């Protein structure tokens, strides 16, 4: 009986070279920081004209999907949220609304998400957005949740880079690919009506 180690030894060397060739490359690309493609390296996403934007009524929402991640450590909630926004200014508004996911039973804010909105000057816009909330398993609400919306007047930190303006080289392709979808929304606009005028006699017009 003849034993041959030549082929198996060659295969082992190939795996050895591949492992010690790829791992250092992955570590190097994780350590190298490059400008964030979402915010352009500024660390924040700018907004314009949001000082004249207000919410009309409470946001409505519906759970789209939910799933567990990281060995059931976190639960991810993805929700469809509808906002009615009024822009009383003379300039188009582009900016952010902060959405807080609140556990109704405890009143605790579980997570917050900034969503991009856009409302033309003098318009009321019904805007649909998708918000993603991540909740620790220990905070996972057992009953109902509520969403509170707040219009953000200023810039907000870029979520992709955490406000640093830099991302790891190996994650740059991912953030660059989601850059366009990061700003996608569905908007249905209606003209802004003048306020109801009350006559001295008590009538309206």
Order of alpha helices (4+ residues) and beta strands (2+ residues): alpha-beta-beta-beta-beta-beta-beta-beta-beta-beta-beta-beta-alpha-beta
